[in-house]
Amino acid sequence: MRCNLVALAAVAGASTLTPNVLPLLVRNPYLSTWLYNARDVPWENWPMFWTGAHVGFSVMASVPETGTVYPLLGRPHDSLERNHEAYEIAHPEYLGASFDASTTNLTYRISGSSPSRSARLTLSFLSPITPSSTFRQSIPAAYLTVIVEGCLDVSIYTDVNGEWVTGNRDNRVKWDLHEPARSGSGSGTALKTWKVARAEEQLFTEFADRAEWGTLYFSGPASVQHQSGTSALLRQHFAEHGGLKNEVERRFRRVMEDEPVFAFSRSFKHGGKQLGGCQKKEESVTFTFALVQDYVAQFARAEGLAHMKPLWQSYISTADELIVYHYDDFHTAAALARNYSDSLGQDAFNSGSQNYQDIAALSARQVLGATQFSGTPENPLLFLKEISSDGNFQTVDVIFPAFPFFLYTNPKWLAYLLEPLLEHQLSGQYPNDYSMHDLGTHFPNATGHADGRDEYMPVEECGNMLIMGLALANALRYDTDPAFVRTAAGEGARTLPASMRRNNKHIDRYGIDLRSAGDERSTRSGSRAAKKWLSRSYKLWKQWTGYLERESLIPHNQLSTDDFAGWLANQTNLALKGIIGIRAMGEIAALVGEEADARHYRAVAADYIAKWQEYAISRDGTHAKLAYTWYGSWTTIYNLYADSLLCFRVKDRGAGSGIASTPQKGGQKPIGGGGGETFVPDRVYQMQSDWYHAVMQKYGLPLDSRHLYTKSDWEFFAAAVTGQETRTEILTAVARWVNETVVDRPFTDLYETEGDGGFPGIYFMARPVVGGHFAFLALERACGGKAVEALRFLDERPPAQINSEETLREDWRHGASGAWGDL
């Protein structure tokens, strides 16, 4: 399973969209480095943290035969003299950026003393997504491989500064050059590692969203040169000499006080002795970046407040072992990531287009960049930060828009996300009878809300939990395989050290998840596993459904997940979510054998959905209103997606129907099983598909009639249950926005659909909710592939032509005449 370097350099070559920001090294909320203004050349700006804050990270190249220094990443050339006798500063030819789900490549060409002497340089950033290996996904580390191809001697320089370990430049940092201990057998690559940390760490504390505890391990092979010291002096020395001094300056100080940086350099001898010609060579050097924290969060568990260790510590006991293992695992991790990226690319292209393939690829690292794996192999947990909006811990209505990514990529990871919420509420620490909004006001502190005063979204969160609960149960019944082509680890794959495999029943000798592992919550497949998982929390499912039975048909004044839009009573889309939640409880009850409950909740849901249509739909039947009593309004009813995802439209039912036995494209198996009679009628789907076509804007489908802004996650939820023409229009508009928006932060989910596509005065960025962009893919795997088949009627005719302005005026006149009934 060795990953060829040329293949690595080409892995992202098919991307065609040009986003304004690209992920470089993105693993969790704190190891999150991005390429700013990615449509420009990479040396015009410093890389950034997801907030937009500067990150000290630079790469330069030097060509000895011409005395030329080229900036490749960041602005290290600002430290160099413009008219120096030993070198000159020039810009390389930038060949552009490309990306897939795990990789971003930046490619350049530089020249020597003659046209025949040139080199192609690729900076390949790999943050591997490995659905088949949860252990690998839990490692808080990423790779930079510098690939040099050509006929030219080239030296490479890279450095980092203290901004990787603190958000406050006034904090002092300490550092050391370290040689991580190899295993007792002496196996493993000899490494040099810069260890950088705050001089005085503050556990579970953030400053400007950066962790104020933890150590950066910046590693390269022992053969590279190293040096620490003032940034300008190191860069100047490299420019003059093409290398470093192998010295460690130990005057610990503040981040920007004579800015200390920690650098490596490596020379590639490709030019040969004769200037007239040479044989082209290809070599590379790999560097790794790991942000190691002994504890990743504190969590109010059933037994009390606990400091939570990272999951990888269950397999590897020390940071040194982790660094060496991770470095030597590069080829296996890259191959596994490529497997996922290829499967995703094929599925997304077949589902939508090249644009959809790129949007899904661009979203994947961002989703996982908000998470931290914790717990143990027996009971894994996945913690999530509500990045950029509130910073809440394990926000239910942030997990909900993200959950299509997890259903598609690895349904087990959805179980690990839901588990902290279930454990905490089963322990009785949350006093309300509806689902909590989050586990803590700010990540990484999941201290709960014993006073019950978390953000008030009761219908929203109850509906979310019930929908996700049934979706996961369907996945457990019919498909626990991750979304990739399952293969053996293959030739060249690195086996785990014996110490990691001892008494471990959850991974094989290559670190690949075992399907029949001992994880009682999620890794065993079949109806028995679904029943066991649901039964454990049946008290909560029933409690939350009881709340929805009382409150969801006519929701009182409250927030929905779109809290930026404000409080509102009688919300049409919110009511639909609650009603579908009740219907989901009918299936949950049936799965655990509570037939009386199943009959009751199915009957309630059937009654409510009939009344909902009476209350929610405009007088002329052309669209859903924003609120029952708000005539002349309209809304995107993205919660309709759950009706199809949960198989309520599929006629076949039951685990014995054989639905899951037919393999799907890419070697995947379907999620879900079938849900009996149609719940939401066809006419509601057709009505909304036609309406979305009528109100489309330049950059997408607005959220509702109050504003022209949209939410991209909800656009994909809505598009997944429309006709092909409308769906293509939405996808094309979002792709246009990606290419043209002025937004200069990681993929925002909230933007204006007109003008320059900018922020609407609310600044969401880098949020995991872009997992909603996987809505098409999750739906195509649902119900044995029959969820999508049940929507084919939407393609039988083109969208109806509707004059939306006149329609809304007429609806408003109808409402102004006092035509409201029993409400």
Order of alpha helices (4+ residues) and beta strands (2+ residues): alpha-beta-beta-beta-beta-beta-beta-beta-beta-beta-alpha-beta-beta-beta-beta-beta-beta-beta-beta-alpha-beta-beta-beta-beta-beta-alpha-alpha-alpha-beta-beta-alpha-alpha-beta-alpha-alpha-alpha-alpha-alpha-alpha-alpha-alpha-beta-alpha-alpha-beta-alpha-alpha-alpha
